[in-house]
Amino acid sequence: MALLRFSVLVLLLGYSNAHSAGAPSSACNSLTPDHGPGTTITSGGQPPYTLDAPARVAPGAATTVSISGAPFKGFIVRAMDAQGNNGGASFLPGTGYQTLDCNAPDDTATHVFSGNGVNSVKLQWSAPKQPGMYRIVATIVKSYSEIYTGYFTDVRVQ
């Protein structure tokens, strides 16, 4: 009986921390985690969150991209040009997030925190060396069953 209780406890602990290590690589294409039935996905990038970055950045320069608003428990962020390429841009290591290699090394950032969530996170993004317009896109997870998509901000690299 004790072994059964221990096994159930281990399974529950594993489930409760399943996404505290960030979005899985299966979220790379859609930038949306697959949390299954009962999940509400709100699109359009409306409040309660904001995604901010400078309007202009020098080629190859590092800059801050921030997410803020109501408490959230997760996110996935990627920058791309009009063709969907990252152009050599990458996210740099930082606090509260890790990078993923979705289409290129370190081209995507995702959360590494758990618990009650946070109200903001600052990401370090290294702009591509190729000038042009880039769109930073984010999906924000308020709770396991409440996901917000469609957040974006445009950055001119010149």
Backbone bond lengths (Angstrom), bond angles and torsions (degrees), N, CA, C in turn:
res aa  C-N    CA-C-N  psi(-1)  N-CA   C-N-CA  omega(-1)  CA-C   N-CA-C  phi
1 M - - - 1.443 - - 1.533 110.78 -
2 A 1.323 116.35 -40.98 1.463 119.98 178.55 1.524 110.88 -62.83
3 L 1.322 117.08 -38.03 1.464 120.83 178.16 1.520 110.75 -63.84
4 L 1.314 118.23 -39.33 1.461 122.43 178.38 1.525 110.14 -63.95
5 R 1.332 117.80 -45.59 1.470 121.25 178.47 1.528 110.67 -61.51
6 F 1.315 116.39 -44.22 1.462 120.37 179.06 1.529 110.44 -61.33
7 S 1.322 117.66 -43.30 1.471 121.79 -179.67 1.519 110.97 -62.46
8 V 1.321 117.28 -43.16 1.468 121.18 178.50 1.524 109.86 -64.19
9 L 1.318 118.03 -42.57 1.461 121.86 178.71 1.525 111.15 -60.63
10 V 1.311 117.65 -45.32 1.463 121.75 178.78 1.522 110.34 -61.00
11 L 1.319 117.70 -43.55 1.466 121.01 178.92 1.521 111.21 -63.23
12 L 1.329 117.90 -43.12 1.458 120.95 179.60 1.521 111.62 -65.75
13 L 1.310 117.98 -40.92 1.461 120.46 177.67 1.517 110.99 -63.20
14 G 1.304 117.33 -42.44 1.458 120.80 177.60 1.505 111.84 -62.16
15 Y 1.331 117.78 -40.45 1.460 121.81 179.79 1.519 110.73 -67.46
16 S 1.340 117.44 -42.57 1.455 120.38 -175.67 1.521 112.02 -67.20
17 N 1.319 118.59 -23.67 1.454 121.52 -179.92 1.522 112.89 -106.05
18 A 1.305 117.39 13.36 1.459 121.57 -171.30 1.516 113.37 -56.94
19 H 1.327 117.84 -34.94 1.456 119.06 -176.70 1.527 113.26 -115.59
20 S 1.324 118.83 8.42 1.456 119.56 179.09 1.522 111.51 -69.26
21 A 1.316 116.56 -15.61 1.465 120.77 177.88 1.521 111.57 -91.86
22 G 1.321 117.63 11.17 1.455 120.97 176.79 1.506 113.50 103.10
23 A 1.328 113.83 173.53 1.460 120.13 179.74 1.523 109.62 -66.92
24 P 1.321 116.99 142.71 1.465 119.71 177.14 1.525 110.64 -75.83
25 S 1.310 116.73 162.32 1.470 120.11 179.97 1.523 111.88 -62.19
26 S 1.330 118.31 -19.88 1.465 120.38 177.40 1.526 111.85 -66.89
27 A 1.338 118.29 -14.38 1.462 121.98 177.78 1.527 112.24 -87.45
28 C 1.324 118.13 -2.56 1.464 121.56 -175.80 1.533 113.42 -59.15
29 N 1.310 118.63 -46.33 1.463 120.36 -174.93 1.516 113.26 -68.32
30 S 1.318 117.42 -47.50 1.463 120.83 -175.83 1.523 113.00 -93.20
31 L 1.315 117.70 -13.45 1.469 123.89 -172.04 1.524 110.94 56.41
32 T 1.321 116.26 28.27 1.457 121.87 179.11 1.523 109.01 -132.38
33 P 1.329 117.48 125.06 1.462 118.83 177.87 1.524 110.46 -69.71
34 D 1.297 116.53 149.27 1.459 122.22 178.69 1.519 108.36 -96.10
35 H 1.325 115.67 87.46 1.452 120.54 -178.88 1.521 112.27 -91.56
36 G 1.326 117.43 3.48 1.455 121.37 172.30 1.511 115.32 83.98
37 P 1.341 115.65 -168.57 1.466 121.51 -177.37 1.522 111.53 -61.56
38 G 1.315 115.43 148.33 1.455 120.64 178.89 1.511 113.69 87.08
39 T 1.323 117.33 1.24 1.461 121.14 179.35 1.523 109.47 -85.90
40 T 1.326 116.76 130.77 1.458 122.17 175.68 1.515 108.17 -97.26
41 I 1.339 116.09 122.20 1.461 120.61 177.72 1.518 107.75 -111.77
42 T 1.331 116.54 118.77 1.454 122.87 178.48 1.515 107.53 -105.12
43 S 1.337 117.02 122.68 1.463 120.06 -179.01 1.520 110.23 -108.34
44 G 1.306 115.88 167.13 1.447 121.57 176.55 1.507 114.77 110.18
45 G 1.320 117.87 -4.64 1.455 120.31 174.91 1.516 114.63 64.47
46 Q 1.305 118.01 30.07 1.463 121.78 179.83 1.530 110.19 -85.24
47 P 1.360 116.23 167.24 1.456 119.16 176.64 1.519 109.49 -50.97
48 P 1.303 119.36 151.17 1.459 127.71 33.13 1.525 115.99 -99.87
49 Y 1.349 119.55 17.84 1.463 120.45 -175.88 1.520 111.93 -127.08
50 T 1.341 114.72 158.23 1.461 120.69 171.78 1.525 108.62 -131.43
51 L 1.318 114.38 147.68 1.465 123.16 175.27 1.514 105.72 -120.85
52 D 1.316 117.66 121.30 1.464 121.70 -175.59 1.518 111.93 -126.93
53 A 1.331 114.28 145.57 1.468 123.15 172.72 1.518 106.54 -156.56
54 P 1.326 118.31 157.93 1.460 120.19 176.57 1.529 110.82 -60.28
55 A 1.318 116.63 148.10 1.464 120.97 179.69 1.526 111.41 -70.28
56 R 1.351 117.05 -29.60 1.470 121.51 -179.67 1.520 110.11 -132.98
57 V 1.333 114.32 141.91 1.462 121.25 179.28 1.523 107.75 -142.31
58 A 1.324 117.16 142.73 1.464 121.04 176.35 1.530 109.71 -72.31
59 P 1.327 117.74 147.83 1.468 120.52 178.16 1.532 111.32 -55.43
60 G 1.320 116.69 130.51 1.455 122.15 178.41 1.517 115.69 79.08
61 A 1.337 117.42 -3.93 1.466 120.55 -177.79 1.524 111.29 -78.91
62 A 1.319 115.61 150.26 1.462 121.09 174.68 1.522 108.71 -89.89
63 T 1.319 116.29 140.85 1.455 121.41 179.43 1.523 109.26 -144.64
64 T 1.327 115.86 167.86 1.460 121.04 -178.72 1.520 110.84 -99.56
65 V 1.316 115.27 132.57 1.464 123.50 171.95 1.521 105.28 -113.94
66 S 1.337 118.11 129.56 1.461 119.34 -177.13 1.525 112.03 -125.16
67 I 1.312 114.46 147.97 1.460 123.41 172.33 1.516 105.36 -119.22
68 S 1.346 117.23 133.00 1.460 119.75 179.03 1.522 109.95 -148.81
69 G 1.325 114.72 164.74 1.457 120.69 178.62 1.515 111.28 140.94
70 A 1.328 115.22 -147.70 1.464 121.81 178.22 1.529 109.18 -59.94
71 P 1.322 118.08 158.76 1.469 119.26 178.73 1.531 111.75 -54.47
72 F 1.331 116.00 136.93 1.464 120.91 177.36 1.517 108.84 -135.70
73 K 1.337 114.59 155.57 1.465 120.68 -175.11 1.512 113.67 -109.92
74 G 1.325 117.49 -6.48 1.453 118.85 179.95 1.510 112.32 -169.58
75 F 1.333 115.42 167.14 1.461 121.31 177.07 1.519 109.22 -163.47
76 I 1.329 113.92 162.70 1.464 121.77 168.80 1.523 105.75 -142.48
77 V 1.335 116.82 131.47 1.469 123.09 -174.26 1.518 109.53 -133.16
78 R 1.335 115.97 139.18 1.469 120.76 175.65 1.530 108.73 -144.65
79 A 1.333 115.71 148.86 1.466 121.77 174.85 1.516 108.40 -112.97
80 M 1.352 115.87 140.69 1.462 119.64 179.88 1.519 110.66 -152.96
81 D 1.336 114.88 159.84 1.458 120.18 175.54 1.529 108.79 -85.92
82 A 1.342 116.52 -175.35 1.467 121.20 -177.17 1.525 112.94 -61.23
83 Q 1.320 117.84 -24.31 1.463 122.01 179.55 1.532 112.32 -91.17
84 G 1.326 117.16 -0.19 1.460 120.67 179.71 1.517 114.15 87.90
85 N 1.332 117.28 10.73 1.469 121.84 179.26 1.525 109.73 -95.32
86 N 1.317 116.92 153.17 1.464 118.80 179.18 1.523 112.63 -85.74
87 G 1.309 118.65 -12.19 1.457 121.99 175.96 1.514 114.56 63.74
88 G 1.321 117.68 17.39 1.459 120.44 -178.75 1.515 113.33 93.92
89 A 1.329 117.58 2.13 1.460 121.10 177.48 1.520 109.42 -73.28
90 S 1.327 115.56 156.52 1.463 118.98 177.39 1.521 109.99 -155.21
91 F 1.317 115.38 157.03 1.457 120.88 172.08 1.517 107.72 -90.72
92 L 1.318 115.78 140.98 1.459 122.33 -179.31 1.527 109.11 -95.69
93 P 1.315 118.91 152.99 1.466 120.94 179.30 1.526 111.25 -57.68
94 G 1.331 116.21 144.89 1.454 120.57 -179.79 1.512 111.89 -161.78
95 T 1.316 116.19 -176.70 1.456 123.08 -178.20 1.523 110.66 -86.18
96 G 1.326 116.72 132.72 1.460 121.66 175.46 1.512 114.60 86.33
97 Y 1.320 116.96 2.80 1.462 119.74 178.33 1.517 110.41 -153.60
98 Q 1.310 114.26 166.05 1.462 121.82 174.91 1.523 107.68 -136.55
99 T 1.298 116.29 165.76 1.459 120.02 179.16 1.525 110.40 -99.92
100 L 1.323 114.39 154.17 1.460 122.64 174.78 1.518 108.08 -121.73
101 D 1.304 116.29 151.30 1.466 121.93 174.31 1.527 107.17 -102.49
102 C 1.334 116.96 84.59 1.468 119.91 -178.39 1.527 110.64 -82.96
103 N 1.334 117.11 -64.07 1.466 121.42 177.80 1.523 112.26 -111.31
104 A 1.320 115.98 -15.60 1.469 122.66 -179.99 1.533 106.77 -157.67
105 P 1.320 117.98 163.48 1.467 119.93 -179.75 1.534 112.68 -57.30
106 D 1.318 116.48 128.42 1.472 123.98 174.38 1.527 113.63 57.81
107 D 1.333 118.48 27.65 1.468 120.66 -176.77 1.525 113.85 -81.28
108 T 1.324 117.32 -7.51 1.460 122.08 -176.24 1.523 108.50 -135.19
109 A 1.347 115.93 147.71 1.468 120.88 176.95 1.521 109.22 -122.57
110 T 1.331 116.08 145.60 1.460 121.85 177.92 1.525 109.45 -144.97
111 H 1.317 116.00 162.13 1.465 123.54 -175.40 1.526 113.19 -69.48
112 V 1.329 115.60 159.59 1.470 122.36 171.49 1.530 110.79 -137.33
113 F 1.312 117.15 21.10 1.463 119.64 179.35 1.524 109.78 -108.52
114 S 1.319 115.28 163.45 1.459 120.68 178.66 1.523 108.30 -143.43
115 G 1.301 116.84 -175.37 1.455 120.47 179.11 1.509 111.10 93.38
116 N 1.328 115.96 -135.12 1.460 120.95 -175.43 1.516 113.60 -78.26
117 G 1.306 118.12 -10.43 1.457 120.96 -178.62 1.516 111.93 93.54
118 V 1.312 115.07 -175.24 1.461 122.38 -177.75 1.522 109.09 -134.74
119 N 1.331 116.87 164.69 1.460 121.61 176.53 1.518 112.28 -98.32
120 S 1.339 116.82 -13.89 1.463 118.52 179.63 1.523 110.33 -160.64
121 V 1.304 114.28 157.87 1.455 121.71 174.22 1.523 107.39 -148.60
122 K 1.317 116.44 142.70 1.466 122.03 177.13 1.518 108.36 -115.22
123 L 1.323 115.40 125.80 1.458 122.75 -179.38 1.517 108.82 -109.13
124 Q 1.315 117.05 144.21 1.459 121.17 174.97 1.525 108.27 -100.07
125 W 1.332 115.14 122.78 1.461 122.22 -177.29 1.519 109.18 -118.46
126 S 1.310 116.99 129.61 1.457 122.47 175.90 1.520 107.54 -95.88
127 A 1.323 115.76 113.30 1.466 120.92 -177.45 1.525 110.42 -64.05
128 P 1.325 116.75 152.24 1.463 119.25 177.24 1.520 110.78 -67.19
129 K 1.314 116.44 159.92 1.469 120.63 177.58 1.519 111.40 -79.61
130 Q 1.322 116.30 -18.53 1.464 122.04 179.88 1.535 109.66 -84.41
131 P 1.353 118.23 119.57 1.463 120.09 177.56 1.531 111.37 -61.80
132 G 1.316 115.18 154.14 1.462 121.17 177.66 1.515 111.08 149.37
133 M 1.335 115.49 -176.88 1.462 121.87 178.03 1.525 109.47 -92.30
134 Y 1.307 115.59 134.32 1.461 121.92 178.08 1.521 108.62 -128.71
135 R 1.300 116.17 142.41 1.464 122.14 178.76 1.525 108.43 -112.20
136 I 1.321 115.15 126.11 1.458 121.25 174.58 1.527 106.38 -97.12
137 V 1.322 115.76 123.89 1.464 122.85 -173.53 1.524 109.29 -118.13
138 A 1.339 116.65 140.00 1.465 120.31 -178.72 1.522 112.53 -136.64
139 T 1.311 114.52 147.25 1.462 123.97 166.62 1.520 105.89 -118.70
140 I 1.333 116.13 133.74 1.461 121.30 -175.56 1.529 109.06 -121.21
141 V 1.318 115.80 132.31 1.462 121.99 -178.44 1.526 108.85 -103.90
142 K 1.326 115.32 108.62 1.465 120.02 177.33 1.527 109.97 -73.82
143 S 1.316 116.24 -44.27 1.462 122.88 176.07 1.523 107.06 -150.35
144 Y 1.304 116.81 173.37 1.463 120.36 -177.19 1.527 111.53 -55.09
145 S 1.327 117.71 -32.97 1.465 120.81 -176.06 1.527 113.63 -106.51
146 E 1.334 118.63 7.29 1.470 121.46 -178.38 1.529 109.83 -133.67
147 I 1.338 115.17 109.10 1.465 122.13 -173.39 1.522 109.38 -122.95
148 Y 1.333 116.59 137.26 1.463 122.62 179.54 1.529 109.12 -115.81
149 T 1.324 116.37 126.30 1.465 121.58 -178.67 1.527 110.39 -120.00
150 G 1.313 115.55 171.45 1.459 121.21 172.95 1.508 115.63 87.38
151 Y 1.306 118.55 11.63 1.461 119.92 176.01 1.518 108.66 -79.27
152 F 1.331 116.09 134.77 1.461 119.09 176.69 1.515 110.15 -153.85
153 T 1.313 114.36 157.75 1.451 122.66 171.84 1.524 107.11 -144.24
154 D 1.325 116.35 140.84 1.464 121.42 -178.11 1.522 110.55 -98.39
155 V 1.322 115.45 138.67 1.463 122.45 -179.72 1.523 108.55 -127.78
156 R 1.329 116.12 127.50 1.467 120.60 174.62 1.522 108.08 -92.57
157 V 1.315 115.88 122.21 1.462 121.47 176.16 1.520 106.58 -97.07
158 Q 1.346 115.67 115.31 1.475 120.51 -179.49 1.518 111.38 -156.71
